[in-house]
Amino acid sequence: MPASDSVTLRTLDGLHLAGTLVRPDAPASRAVVLVHGGGVTREEGGFFTRLAAGMAESGVASLRFDMRGHGESEGRQEELTLAMILNDIRVAISYLREATSAREITLLGASFGGGICAYYAAKRSADLSRLVLFNPQLDYKWRTIDTRAYWADDSISEEAAQQLTEQGFIQFTPTLRHGRPLFNEVFWFHPHEVLGEVRAPTLIVHGTEDTFVPIGLSRTAAQKFRTSCEIIEIEGAQHGFAVHDDPQYLNPQSQEWQKFVIRTVSEWLTADSSQG
């Protein structure tokens, strides 16, 4: 049975993040850092838990962690920035490499975590062997500013500004709060514009009926990579490879889609193991 251990990561600026390290029975030459979406936890409603187990059965180790202000990790959501997540990914990669002695490290990001993983892969290509993106949010400004009624012409409404001042955040989704640091940052961080800098072979997996991150965004993004980029579309799947409104993935169809994704990712990660 693969070993699963609770671990603690110390960020560069001294916070403690809760993590789970999963190792296969035999020493792993490949390992994956999993980065969850905004407003959830490192388990991704149970999907990342099953994904880690499935990868371990294929001989791949993994480390998943709760972002700052999420799950069991320290920090406040309203202070979260993309730059912080980049630094935390750096810490996670170093931790995983040391814990497993894996030669190849893959970065895997879902939804909100996907864009920042792509940005990391573009800017620190030497750290990674591969990149996997699940329904990635690659344009943070579009999602955070341009599609919100309380922003107009890149300026926030007076009412929303007052709310930010009084409570320190805007409730972006029922489980995700955004503060002024992130609202300012998304004007300058554009993962979709740096995809051509990514050197690691990339796999994008996206549901065709995703209403949170439309699949057209991934189709367009796949054309921007100069490295090998494969896109796999899950026909009929909503965000997170699920039927509509199934956050805990209890529907049998959701579970079937996720089993397919787990199998596909595990096979893609180990496809050329003879070269390892």
C-alpha positions in Angstrom: 0.0 0.0 0.0 1.3 3.5 -0.8 2.3 5.5 2.2 0.4 8.7 3.0 1.8 11.1 5.5 0.7 14.5 6.8 3.5 17.0 6.4 4.0 20.7 7.1 5.6 23.1 4.6 7.2 26.3 5.9 6.8 29.1 3.4 9.7 31.5 2.5 8.0 34.2 4.7 7.4 31.9 7.6 3.8 30.5 7.4 3.0 26.9 7.9 1.0 25.1 5.2 -0.6 21.7 5.7 0.3 19.0 3.2 0.0 15.3 2.3 2.9 13.4 0.9 2.0 10.1 -0.9 4.7 7.7 -1.8 4.4 4.4 -3.8 5.8 1.1 -2.5 9.0 1.4 -4.5 11.2 4.5 -4.7 9.7 6.9 -7.2 11.7 8.5 -10.0 8.7 10.7 -10.8 6.7 13.0 -8.4 4.0 15.6 -8.7 3.1 18.7 -6.8 -0.7 19.2 -6.8 -2.1 22.7 -6.6 -5.8 23.0 -5.8 -8.4 25.6 -6.9 -9.5 28.7 -5.0 -11.8 28.3 -2.1 -11.4 24.5 -1.7 -8.6 22.4 -0.1 -5.8 20.0 -1.0 -8.4 17.2 -1.3 -10.3 19.0 -4.1 -13.6 17.4 -2.8 -11.8 14.0 -2.7 -10.6 14.1 -6.3 -7.0 14.9 -5.5 -7.1 12.2 -2.8 -8.1 9.6 -5.4 -5.7 11.1 -8.0 -2.7 10.8 -5.5 -3.6 7.2 -4.8 -4.0 6.4 -8.5 -0.7 7.9 -9.4 1.0 6.0 -6.5 -0.3 2.8 -8.0 1.6 3.8 -11.2 4.7 4.4 -9.2 4.4 8.2 -9.0 4.8 10.1 -5.7 2.9 13.3 -4.9 2.6 16.2 -2.6 -0.6 18.2 -2.2 -0.9 21.2 0.1 -3.6 23.7 1.3 -3.0 27.1 0.0 -2.6 30.0 2.5 -6.0 30.8 4.1 -7.4 27.5 2.9 -8.0 24.2 4.8 -5.6 23.6 7.6 -3.0 26.1 6.4 -2.1 29.4 8.1 -2.7 32.7 6.5 -5.8 34.8 5.5 -7.5 34.4 2.1 -7.9 38.2 1.7 -4.1 38.6 1.9 -3.4 35.9 -0.7 -1.5 36.9 -3.9 -0.4 35.0 -7.0 3.2 35.8 -6.1 2.8 34.1 -2.7 1.4 31.0 -4.4 4.4 31.0 -6.8 6.8 31.0 -3.8 4.8 28.3 -2.0 5.0 26.1 -5.2 8.8 26.6 -5.1 8.9 25.4 -1.5 6.7 22.4 -2.3 8.8 21.4 -5.2 12.0 21.5 -3.1 10.3 19.6 -0.3 9.0 16.9 -2.7 12.4 16.5 -4.4 14.2 16.1 -1.1 11.5 13.7 0.4 11.4 11.4 -2.6 14.7 11.9 -4.5 12.6 11.9 -7.6 14.5 12.9 -10.7 11.4 14.3 -12.5 9.0 16.7 -11.0 5.6 17.5 -12.5 3.5 20.5 -11.5 -0.3 20.0 -11.7 -2.8 22.8 -11.1 -6.6 22.8 -11.1 -8.8 25.8 -12.0 -7.5 28.9 -10.0 -4.4 26.9 -9.3 -3.9 26.1 -13.0 -2.9 29.5 -14.2 -0.3 30.1 -11.6 1.2 26.7 -12.3 1.5 27.6 -15.9 3.1 30.9 -15.0 5.6 29.0 -12.7 6.4 26.6 -15.5 7.1 29.5 -17.8 9.3 31.4 -15.4 11.2 28.5 -13.7 11.3 25.9 -16.4 14.4 24.2 -15.0 12.5 23.1 -12.0 10.0 20.9 -13.9 9.8 18.0 -16.2 6.1 18.2 -17.1 3.0 20.4 -16.6 -0.6 19.2 -16.1 -3.5 21.7 -16.1 -7.1 20.8 -15.2 -9.7 23.3 -16.5 -7.1 26.1 -15.8 -7.9 29.7 -15.1 -5.3 31.3 -17.3 -6.7 34.8 -17.4 -7.1 36.1 -13.8 -8.0 39.6 -14.8 -10.9 38.4 -17.0 -12.2 36.2 -14.3 -11.6 38.6 -11.4 -12.2 42.0 -12.8 -13.7 42.0 -16.4 -16.6 39.7 -15.6 -17.7 41.4 -12.4 -20.5 43.9 -12.3 -18.7 46.0 -9.6 -15.8 46.8 -11.9 -16.1 49.1 -14.9 -13.3 50.4 -17.1 -10.8 48.8 -14.8 -12.1 50.7 -11.8 -14.0 49.3 -8.8 -17.4 50.8 -7.8 -17.6 53.1 -4.8 -19.8 50.6 -3.0 -17.4 47.7 -3.5 -14.5 49.9 -2.6 -16.1 50.8 0.7 -16.8 47.1 1.4 -13.1 46.3 0.8 -12.1 49.1 3.2 -14.6 48.1 5.9 -14.2 44.3 5.9 -10.9 43.8 4.0 -12.3 41.6 1.3 -15.1 40.9 -1.2 -16.7 37.5 -1.0 -15.8 36.3 -4.5 -17.4 32.8 -4.2 -19.1 31.3 -1.2 -15.8 29.9 -0.1 -13.3 32.4 -1.5 -12.5 35.9 -0.4 -10.4 38.3 -2.4 -8.7 41.4 -1.0 -7.0 44.4 -2.5 -3.6 42.7 -2.9 -5.0 40.2 -5.4 -7.3 42.6 -7.2 -4.3 44.8 -7.9 -2.0 42.0 -8.9 -4.2 40.5 -11.6 -3.7 43.6 -13.7 -0.1 42.5 -14.1 0.0 38.7 -13.9 -1.1 37.2 -17.3 -0.4 33.4 -17.5 -2.1 33.2 -20.9 0.5 35.6 -22.3 3.6 33.6 -21.3 2.6 30.1 -22.3 5.1 30.2 -25.1 7.8 30.3 -22.5 6.8 26.9 -21.0 9.5 24.3 -21.8 7.9 21.3 -20.1 5.6 19.0 -22.1 2.1 19.9 -21.1 -1.2 18.1 -20.7 -4.5 20.0 -20.5 -7.7 18.3 -19.4 -11.0 20.2 -19.6 -14.7 19.4 -19.5 -16.7 20.5 -22.5 -19.6 21.8 -20.5 -17.5 23.8 -18.0 -19.4 27.0 -17.1 -16.8 28.4 -14.7 -13.8 28.3 -17.1 -15.1 27.8 -20.7 -13.3 25.1 -22.6 -12.6 27.6 -25.5 -10.0 29.2 -23.2 -8.0 26.0 -23.0 -8.4 25.4 -26.8 -7.0 28.8 -27.5 -4.3 28.4 -24.9 -3.1 25.0 -26.3 -2.2 26.8 -29.5 0.2 29.2 -27.7 2.5 26.5 -26.4 5.8 26.0 -28.3 6.5 22.8 -26.5 4.4 19.6 -26.8 0.9 20.3 -25.6 -1.9 17.8 -25.6 -5.5 18.7 -24.7 -8.0 16.1 -23.6 -11.7 17.1 -23.6 -14.1 15.3 -21.2 -17.3 15.3 -23.2 -20.3 16.6 -21.1 -18.3 17.4 -18.0 -18.8 20.5 -15.9 -15.9 22.2 -13.9 -13.9 19.6 -11.9 -15.0 16.7 -14.2 -18.4 16.4 -12.7 -22.1 16.7 -13.5 -23.6 20.1 -12.6 -23.8 20.9 -8.9 -21.9 17.9 -7.6 -19.2 19.5 -5.4 -18.5 16.3 -3.5 -18.4 14.2 -6.6 -21.1 11.7 -5.4 -22.7 11.2 -8.8 -21.6 8.0 -10.6 -21.0 9.9 -13.8 -18.7 12.4 -12.0 -16.8 9.4 -10.5 -16.5 7.8 -13.9 -15.1 10.9 -15.5 -12.6 11.4 -12.7 -11.5 7.7 -12.9 -10.8 8.3 -16.6 -8.8 11.5 -15.8 -6.8 9.7 -13.1 -6.0 6.8 -15.4 -5.1 9.2 -18.3 -2.8 11.4 -16.2 -1.1 8.4 -14.6 -0.4 6.9 -18.1 0.8 10.2 -19.5 3.2 10.7 -16.6 4.7 7.2 -17.0 4.5 6.8 -20.8 8.2 7.1 -21.5 9.4 5.5 -18.3 12.1 3.6 -20.2 13.9 6.9 -20.8 13.9 7.7 -17.1 
